[in-house]
Amino acid sequence: MADTQQVDPKAERKVTRLAKQISSFSKEHGGAEGQIAYLGDRGARIVLVGEDGAWGDLVAPSTALAEQAVAKAGITVHEDFDGEFAAKVKTGPYEWSRMAGIQVGGPSNG
């Protein structure tokens, strides 16, 4: 008996779309690395950090689809968002102003 695995066309399209977005981000920022964070029923967040320090994120419907998308895009994926990987992130006034509350060292909200 042959092992036939069902392929969900909708999931496959989502993986392809996410991989294209990841690749586009990587190209725009001189390369990229990522980390996948489980979000529960909402799916998984793919956090991307460019070689230039720019960052962004995408949400996939599941961890499995997120893993397929980063593999298809061919980026390095880290287990955790810490150490040298986290240190690559560059933040500016916009990011500080978007954080909850008034952050130490951030711009004043007054």
PyMOL commands that set and color helices and strands:
alter all, ss='L'
color gray80, all
select helices_A, chain A and resi 9-28+40-42+63-73+83-87+93-98
alter helices_A, ss='H'
color red, helices_A
select strands_A, chain A and resi 32-38+44-50+55-60+76-78
alter strands_A, ss='S'
color yellow, strands_A
deselect
rebuild
show_as cartoon
